[in-house]
Amino acid sequence: MFADLPLLSLVIWVPIVGGLLVLLVGSGSSGQNARVLSLLTALLTFALSLPLYSGFDNASAQMQFVELVPWIASFNVNYHLGVDGISMPLILLTSFTTVLVVIAGWDVIKFKPAQYMAAFLIMEGLMVGVFAALDAMLFYVFWEAMLIPMFIVIGVWGGDNRVYATLKFFLYTFLGSVFMLVALIYLYFQANSFSILDYHLLPLGLNVQIWIFLAFLLAFAVKVPMWPVHTWLPDAHVQAPTGGSVILAAIMLKLGAYGFLRFSLPITPDASHNLDWLMIGLSLIAVAYIGFVALVQQDMKKLIAYSSISHMGFVTLGLFIPWTIAESSGSFAGATMGMEGGVVQMISHGFVSGAMFLCVGVMYDRMHSRQIADYGGVVHVMPRFAAFMVLFAMANAGLPGTAGFVGEFMVILSAFKANFWIAFVAATTLILGAGYTLWMVKRVLFGEITNDKVATLQDINGREFLILSTLALAVLFFGLYPAPLLEVMDATVRHLVEHIAVSKVPLDAM
């Protein structure tokens, strides 16, 4: 039914065009027209993304919904789009989250609401473009362009120290991407093509693979972010408005991990094998060390930001554990579980971290403070809100039955197949995550009311209830029944594991 429609182009360009129309409408009539148009555009984009799931062939590992149109013929650059079982769920997560961000900012954003909404719509289209691009130059254009709307969101609607946070965010991510561009240009001259799928089949010597891998690592590690290039994230989260924090945590962090899956692993499998110790080590530092850093935070946004770094460590651990499994067992059996666990963690973290930042936003809108010490006893005046926040906190701590548990459990099981001590260190996040999350919840929600402002708080309204209840359903659904997510990615992940198991080093170079 949808095979003849350019669905991916629609999901990319409808929000971008809609965002430009919102800018034309402007903030007249107190921005109400802009808000309505933004919501309609976000809902239409989400509706257009749903056939990507319903029409997806779970049994195929090939790219689907492919679109190929010449763009710059003289350099063999094409407008080439397609999705597989890894990128398609991330596109749905992006379109779903954008709807919630638009609703969340409905009454809260008073200053230039049209420009605020437009920035998120344009950013949505650009992020979908990153997930759908099969041409390296098209990927790079989308990759760099999406920084601009986020730069504006933090710089215009951010906190008092927003200029510092914005510049730090932009410089970290932009400088890392320069190395990726160099690697892509080198690959172009080797393949005479910018097709990412051609790069997957390109034979490369080990030393060349290592240099390319390191170039990709500098770009993708910053975006994840991995230790030690993570320091931009807490600053960006603290200064960003609620919607900016939600998109950063739920979507933008996933772009780095997606880069490893689309570029590093299939293009440089031998280098990935040789440097798996580095990736596993950095991942474990993120899981354990950053968990301890989160324990001492007094700002709720900073705590959740560090929590995100720790949880994303699980993602990179799952992606680079296959070779350790192969070395310990003699085969790649069981490696699929770790990689699928990493992808599931990407999706579930999108729901859980987005929900946590929205909860902080609900309190900040009322109290204009993110400091844990300024709260206490919130459950007495906001019982409905407290119920949602406890649920999301439990999911953040990895409680079985919630989305936060599934991916982490799969990665830990896979790590046990590789090495007991890797699994042991990874499992410490279950203790640390419960520690810093529940410690925050205890001080914010429970106990006696010691602040007069807390005593006057009003419970969540209908708009806030709609957002939080939608996320609660998603967190519980994928926690209790992750099969719809696992089924769409299984063939793609298995194909990727089979691909990386074969060396790409030319025989005459061995």
NORPE-V569533 format. One record per helix or strand of 2 or more residues. SS is the DSSP state (hx for helix, st for strand). FROM is the first residue (numbers start at 1). TO is the last residue. If there is no record, write none. Layout:
[[SS;FROM;TO] [SS;FROM;TO]]
This chain:
[[hx;7;25] [hx;29;54] [st;64;72] [hx;73;75] [st;77;83] [hx;87;104] [hx;113;132] [hx;136;157] [hx;162;191] [hx;196;200] [hx;206;224] [hx;231;239] [hx;242;267] [hx;269;274] [hx;276;295] [hx;300;320] [hx;322;329] [hx;335;367] [hx;372;374] [hx;378;380] [hx;383;396] [hx;403;418] [hx;420;445] [hx;452;455] [hx;462;480] [hx;483;500] [hx;507;509]]
